[in-house]
Amino acid sequence: MRSAVLIVALLTIVAGVVAPVAAETPSVADTTGTETTASFDDSHVVAQQSALERSPQTDIFIELHGDQSASWRIEMRYELETENETAAFEEFAREYEAGTSNVGLDAALFERVSDTAESQTGRSMTIENATSTAFIQNETGVVVLTFTWTNFLEQTDNGLRLGDAFSAGADQTWLTSLRANQNLTIQTPPGYAVSSTSLPLEDNAIVIEGPRSFESTEELTVSYVSTGGPPAQIPWETLIGGLVAAVALAGAVAVYVRRQQGDEREPPTGSDFTSGADTAHESDQGPMTEPSEAVVGPTESPDEDVDVDLLSDEERVELLLEQNGGRMKQANIVKETGWSDAKVSQLLSAMADNGRVEKLRLGRENLISLPDEDDEDDEDGA
């Protein structure tokens, strides 16, 4: 009976995660919650269900891909404060993973949802590679469902768009709300950046914290544009190093040519004429050693002569980091460049994917650093 009570509580939370689908498609509550509640009617249900719902946490992660598919991961966590609750969850977990439990969060629900989305979008959709796990971690019961939803994204002339897969018809969405302690994170496809959305953006990902309601698919629409894909086959470090070497060589050659031209044009010092004996003496002694600065390129810091208008956005960020000791807070980069928070967030995420910068989360701040900065610290600490 205690296992049944726990399942009732689970279903109550699931009904809040995925709201009713279209009229012709049964909702979570229709297909599971109502029947289960009727089957497990007991005087102890209300009290025990209330205890299990003290602090349920549900996190929905959707990782988008360039092939229009989406990898879903839904995690539901329940605080287990008594031995009875722990034993009940263990029994449920065994049945859930064995596939013998006829209740709980499963891929069948999303297969019905995807059928509705397919009819609304006209794109063929399937739910693939579904896995269901349940376990206890640090006195918390965890239920995890993962699957891949094909053709979840819409292909457009400018890139990809998210939104119509949430449609339940008549401009309504099957994901009508998120409750308190329910969060939704949608990760941008690799090689893409968000171009327009009304949803909150954090580190190039959509992050929505409940409670939040959605009255139409427009409120869940996000447009993505390609950022050009992965970097070219020639690494940036090699390209930049080659350019620096070429500039240094060109500077040394220019200095040498100028000095040679100056020697040809300027008369010798000390007298207007030089005898042949004097010339021969100088030849015997060999060429005079020039001052060190004559054979060395300019010693000024290259940063002082850099025209930032000629730099790409990535190069400007790298220059700022170099000028600030290799590390800066993301907020300071926004302040220094004058760019928007969204642009800086997208740019830094793309640079991090390409290995040009590293990001460290400090509370609600992001610390941005050059990769070599961390390597040097490791060597110093060794």
C-alpha positions as CSV (number, residue, x, y, z in Angstrom):
1,M,0.0,0.0,0.0
2,R,2.8,2.4,0.8
3,S,4.3,1.8,-2.7
4,A,0.9,2.6,-4.2
5,V,0.7,5.8,-2.1
6,L,4.1,6.9,-3.4
7,I,3.0,6.3,-7.0
8,V,0.0,8.5,-6.5
9,A,2.3,11.3,-5.4
10,L,4.6,10.7,-8.4
11,L,1.7,11.0,-10.8
12,T,0.5,14.2,-9.2
13,I,3.9,15.8,-9.9
14,V,4.1,14.3,-13.4
15,A,0.7,15.9,-14.3
16,G,2.3,19.2,-13.6
17,V,5.4,18.6,-15.7
18,V,3.5,17.9,-19.0
19,A,0.2,19.5,-19.2
20,P,-2.8,18.1,-21.2
21,V,-2.2,17.6,-24.9
22,A,-4.7,18.2,-27.6
23,A,-8.3,17.3,-27.2
24,E,-8.0,14.1,-29.1
25,T,-4.9,13.0,-27.1
26,P,-5.3,11.9,-23.5
27,S,-3.5,13.9,-20.9
28,V,-1.3,12.6,-18.2
29,A,-4.0,13.0,-15.7
30,D,-6.5,11.3,-18.0
31,T,-4.3,8.3,-18.8
32,T,-2.8,7.6,-15.4
33,G,-3.6,9.9,-12.5
34,T,-7.4,9.5,-12.4
35,E,-7.4,5.7,-12.8
36,T,-4.6,5.3,-10.3
37,T,-6.2,7.6,-7.7
38,A,-9.4,5.6,-8.0
39,S,-7.6,2.3,-7.6
40,F,-5.6,3.3,-4.6
41,D,-8.2,5.2,-2.6
42,D,-7.2,4.9,1.1
43,S,-7.6,7.0,4.2
44,H,-3.8,7.3,4.5
45,V,-3.2,8.5,1.0
46,V,-3.8,12.2,1.6
47,A,-1.4,12.5,4.6
48,Q,1.4,10.4,3.0
49,Q,1.1,12.1,-0.4
50,S,1.4,15.5,1.3
51,A,4.6,14.4,3.0
52,L,6.1,13.2,-0.3
53,E,5.3,16.5,-2.0
54,R,7.2,18.6,0.5
55,S,9.9,19.7,-1.9
56,P,9.7,17.8,-5.3
57,Q,12.1,19.2,-7.8
58,T,11.6,18.6,-11.6
59,D,14.3,19.6,-14.1
60,I,13.6,19.2,-17.9
61,F,16.7,19.4,-20.1
62,I,16.3,19.6,-23.8
63,E,19.6,19.5,-25.8
64,L,18.9,20.6,-29.4
65,H,21.0,19.3,-32.4
66,G,21.7,20.6,-35.9
67,D,19.9,17.6,-37.5
68,Q,16.7,19.0,-36.0
69,S,16.4,16.3,-33.3
70,A,16.3,17.0,-29.5
71,S,17.7,14.9,-26.6
72,W,15.4,15.1,-23.6
73,R,16.2,14.3,-20.0
74,I,13.6,14.7,-17.3
75,E,14.7,14.4,-13.7
76,M,12.3,14.2,-10.8
77,R,13.6,14.3,-7.2
78,Y,11.7,13.5,-4.0
79,E,13.0,14.0,-0.5
80,L,12.6,10.7,1.5
81,E,12.4,11.6,5.1
82,T,11.3,8.3,6.7
83,E,12.2,4.7,6.3
84,N,8.8,3.9,5.0
85,E,9.1,6.4,2.2
86,T,12.6,5.0,1.3
87,A,11.3,1.5,1.3
88,A,8.3,2.5,-0.8
89,F,10.5,4.3,-3.4
90,E,12.9,1.3,-3.6
91,E,10.0,-1.0,-4.4
92,F,8.7,1.4,-7.0
93,A,12.2,1.8,-8.5
94,R,12.6,-1.9,-9.0
95,E,9.3,-2.2,-10.8
96,Y,9.9,1.0,-12.8
97,E,13.3,-0.1,-14.2
98,A,12.0,-3.6,-14.8
99,G,9.1,-2.2,-16.9
100,T,6.5,-4.0,-14.8
101,S,5.1,-0.8,-13.3
102,N,2.0,0.4,-15.3
103,V,2.3,4.0,-13.8
104,G,4.9,6.7,-13.7
105,L,6.7,8.9,-16.2
106,D,7.4,6.9,-19.4
107,A,8.2,7.4,-23.1
108,A,4.6,6.3,-24.1
109,L,3.3,9.7,-22.9
110,F,5.7,11.6,-25.2
111,E,4.9,9.2,-28.1
112,R,1.3,10.4,-27.9
113,V,2.5,14.0,-27.6
114,S,4.8,13.7,-30.6
115,D,1.9,12.3,-32.6
116,T,-0.1,15.4,-31.9
117,A,3.0,17.6,-32.8
118,E,3.5,15.6,-36.0
119,S,-0.1,16.3,-37.1
120,Q,0.3,20.0,-36.4
121,T,3.7,20.5,-38.1
122,G,3.5,18.0,-40.9
123,R,7.0,16.6,-40.0
124,S,7.5,12.9,-39.3
125,M,8.4,12.5,-35.7
126,T,9.5,9.6,-33.5
127,I,10.6,9.0,-29.9
128,E,13.8,6.9,-29.9
129,N,16.3,5.4,-27.5
130,A,14.1,5.9,-24.4
131,T,15.5,4.9,-21.0
132,S,13.9,4.9,-17.6
133,T,15.8,4.7,-14.4
134,A,15.0,5.3,-10.7
135,F,17.4,5.3,-7.8
136,I,18.1,6.8,-4.4
137,Q,20.8,9.4,-4.0
138,N,21.6,11.1,-0.7
139,E,18.2,10.3,0.8
140,T,16.5,11.6,-2.4
141,G,14.5,9.5,-4.7
142,V,15.4,10.2,-8.3
143,V,13.3,9.3,-11.4
144,V,15.0,9.9,-14.8
145,L,13.5,9.6,-18.3
146,T,15.7,10.1,-21.4
147,F,14.8,9.9,-25.1
148,T,15.5,11.4,-28.5
149,W,12.7,13.3,-30.3
150,T,13.4,13.4,-34.1
151,N,12.5,16.5,-36.2
152,F,11.8,18.5,-33.1
153,L,13.1,21.6,-34.7
154,E,11.8,23.4,-37.8
155,Q,14.3,24.1,-40.7
156,T,14.1,27.7,-42.0
157,D,15.9,29.7,-44.6
158,N,17.9,31.4,-41.9
159,G,18.6,28.4,-39.7
160,L,16.5,26.5,-37.2
161,R,13.4,27.4,-35.2
162,L,11.9,25.9,-32.0
163,G,8.2,26.2,-31.2
164,D,5.8,24.4,-33.4
165,A,6.6,21.0,-31.9
166,F,4.9,22.3,-28.7
167,S,1.7,23.0,-30.6
168,A,-1.6,21.3,-29.7
169,G,-3.6,23.0,-32.3
170,A,-5.5,26.4,-32.4
171,D,-2.3,28.2,-31.3
172,Q,-2.4,26.3,-28.0
173,T,0.5,24.4,-26.5
174,W,0.6,21.0,-24.7
175,L,3.1,22.4,-22.3
176,T,0.8,24.9,-20.6
177,S,2.8,25.6,-17.5
178,L,5.7,24.9,-15.1
179,R,4.9,24.7,-11.4
180,A,7.1,25.9,-8.6
181,N,10.3,23.8,-8.3
182,Q,10.1,22.9,-12.0
183,N,12.7,24.2,-14.4
184,L,13.1,24.0,-18.1
185,T,16.5,24.3,-19.8
186,I,16.9,24.3,-23.6
187,Q,20.4,24.1,-24.9
188,T,21.3,25.8,-28.2
189,P,22.4,23.5,-31.0
190,P,26.2,23.4,-31.5
191,G,27.3,25.8,-34.2
192,Y,24.2,28.0,-33.7
193,A,23.3,31.1,-31.7
194,V,19.9,32.5,-30.6
195,S,18.8,35.2,-33.0
196,S,15.4,36.1,-31.5
197,T,13.2,35.0,-28.5
198,S,11.2,36.4,-25.7
199,L,12.5,33.8,-23.3
200,P,15.3,34.4,-20.7
201,L,18.7,33.5,-22.1
202,E,21.7,32.4,-20.0
203,D,25.0,31.2,-21.4
204,N,23.5,30.7,-24.8
205,A,20.7,28.5,-23.4
206,I,17.0,29.1,-22.6
207,V,16.5,28.8,-18.8
208,I,12.9,29.0,-17.4
209,E,12.1,28.6,-13.8
210,G,8.6,27.9,-12.6
211,P,6.0,28.9,-11.9
212,R,5.4,30.0,-15.5
213,S,2.5,29.5,-17.8
214,F,2.4,29.4,-21.6
215,E,-0.7,30.3,-23.4
216,S,0.5,29.8,-27.0
217,T,3.4,28.4,-28.9
218,E,4.6,31.9,-29.6
219,E,5.8,32.1,-26.0
220,L,8.0,29.1,-26.6
221,T,9.4,30.2,-29.9
222,V,13.2,30.5,-30.4
223,S,15.0,31.3,-33.7
224,Y,18.6,30.1,-34.2
225,V,21.2,31.2,-36.9
226,S,24.4,29.4,-37.8
227,T,27.6,30.7,-36.4
228,G,29.6,29.1,-39.2
229,G,30.2,25.7,-37.6
230,P,33.5,24.5,-36.1
231,P,36.8,26.4,-36.7
232,A,38.8,25.8,-39.9
233,Q,41.3,23.0,-40.1
234,I,44.2,25.4,-39.4
235,P,44.0,26.1,-35.6
236,W,43.6,29.7,-34.6
237,E,46.8,29.5,-32.4
238,T,48.8,28.4,-35.4
239,L,47.4,31.1,-37.7
240,I,47.9,33.9,-35.2
241,G,51.4,32.7,-34.4
242,G,52.3,32.7,-38.1
243,L,51.0,36.2,-38.5
244,V,53.0,37.5,-35.5
245,A,56.1,35.9,-36.9
246,A,55.5,37.4,-40.3
247,V,55.0,40.8,-38.9
248,A,58.2,40.6,-36.8
249,L,60.2,39.4,-39.8
250,A,58.9,42.2,-41.9
251,G,59.8,44.7,-39.3
252,A,63.3,43.5,-39.0
253,V,63.8,43.5,-42.8
254,A,62.5,47.0,-43.0
255,V,64.9,48.3,-40.3
256,Y,67.8,46.6,-42.1
257,V,66.9,48.1,-45.5
258,R,66.5,51.6,-44.0
259,R,69.9,51.4,-42.4
260,Q,71.5,50.1,-45.6
261,Q,70.0,52.9,-47.5
262,G,71.1,55.4,-44.9
263,D,74.7,54.1,-45.1
264,E,74.8,54.6,-48.8
265,R,73.4,58.2,-48.7
266,E,75.2,59.7,-45.6
267,P,78.8,60.9,-46.0
268,P,81.4,59.5,-43.6
269,T,81.9,61.4,-40.3
270,G,85.1,63.3,-39.5
271,S,86.1,64.6,-42.9
272,D,84.6,65.3,-46.3
273,F,86.8,62.7,-48.0
274,T,88.2,59.3,-47.0
275,S,91.5,58.1,-48.4
276,G,91.9,54.7,-49.9
277,A,94.2,53.7,-47.1
278,D,91.6,54.6,-44.5
279,T,89.0,52.6,-46.5
280,A,91.3,49.6,-46.7
281,H,92.0,49.8,-42.9
282,E,88.3,49.8,-42.2
283,S,87.9,46.8,-44.5
284,D,90.6,44.9,-42.6
285,Q,88.9,45.6,-39.3
286,G,85.7,44.1,-40.6
287,P,82.2,45.7,-40.4
288,M,81.5,47.6,-37.2
289,T,79.1,46.0,-34.8
290,E,75.8,47.9,-34.9
291,P,73.9,48.7,-31.7
292,S,71.5,46.0,-30.6
293,E,68.5,48.0,-31.4
294,A,69.5,48.1,-35.1
295,V,68.8,44.4,-35.6
296,V,65.9,44.0,-33.3
297,G,62.3,44.7,-34.2
298,P,60.2,47.3,-32.4
299,T,60.0,46.7,-28.7
300,E,56.7,48.4,-28.1
301,S,53.8,46.3,-26.9
302,P,51.7,45.2,-29.9
303,D,48.5,46.1,-27.9
304,E,49.4,49.8,-28.0
305,D,49.2,50.0,-31.8
306,V,46.2,47.7,-32.3
307,D,43.2,49.3,-34.0
308,V,40.2,47.5,-32.4
309,D,38.0,48.4,-35.3
310,L,40.1,46.0,-37.4
311,L,39.7,43.1,-35.0
312,S,37.0,40.4,-35.1
313,D,34.7,40.1,-32.0
314,E,36.7,37.1,-30.8
315,E,40.1,38.8,-31.2
316,R,38.8,41.9,-29.3
317,V,37.7,39.6,-26.4
318,E,41.2,37.9,-26.4
319,L,42.9,41.4,-26.5
320,L,40.8,42.5,-23.5
321,L,41.7,39.4,-21.6
322,E,45.4,39.9,-22.4
323,Q,45.3,43.5,-21.2
324,N,43.6,42.4,-17.9
325,G,46.0,39.6,-16.9
326,G,44.2,36.8,-18.7
327,R,41.0,36.9,-16.7
328,M,37.9,39.0,-16.6
329,K,34.3,38.7,-15.4
330,Q,31.8,38.4,-18.1
331,A,30.0,41.6,-16.8
332,N,33.2,43.6,-17.2
333,I,33.6,42.4,-20.8
334,V,30.1,43.6,-21.5
335,K,31.0,47.0,-19.9
336,E,34.3,47.3,-21.8
337,T,32.9,46.4,-25.3
338,G,29.5,48.1,-25.0
339,W,27.9,45.0,-26.4
340,S,24.6,43.5,-25.2
341,D,24.5,40.8,-22.5
342,A,23.1,38.3,-25.1
343,K,25.8,39.0,-27.7
344,V,28.6,38.6,-25.2
345,S,27.0,35.4,-23.8
346,Q,26.6,33.9,-27.2
347,L,30.1,34.9,-28.3
348,L,31.8,33.5,-25.2
349,S,29.9,30.3,-25.5
350,A,31.1,29.9,-29.1
351,M,34.6,30.7,-28.1
352,A,34.5,28.2,-25.3
353,D,33.3,25.5,-27.6
354,N,36.3,26.3,-29.9
355,G,38.8,26.3,-27.0
356,R,39.7,29.9,-27.3
357,V,38.5,30.8,-23.8
358,E,37.5,29.0,-20.6
359,K,34.5,29.7,-18.5
360,L,34.2,29.2,-14.7
361,R,30.9,29.7,-12.9
362,L,31.3,31.7,-9.6
363,G,27.8,32.1,-8.1
364,R,25.9,34.1,-10.6
365,E,29.0,35.4,-12.3
366,N,31.0,33.9,-15.1
367,L,34.8,34.2,-14.9
368,I,36.4,34.2,-18.4
369,S,40.0,33.3,-18.9
370,L,42.5,32.5,-21.7
371,P,43.3,28.7,-21.8
372,D,47.0,29.4,-21.4
373,E,46.4,31.3,-18.2
374,D,45.1,28.1,-16.4
375,D,48.0,26.1,-17.8
376,E,50.6,28.5,-16.4
377,D,48.9,28.4,-13.0
378,D,49.1,24.6,-13.0
379,E,52.8,24.7,-13.8
380,D,53.6,27.3,-11.1
381,G,51.7,25.2,-8.6
382,A,53.6,22.0,-9.5
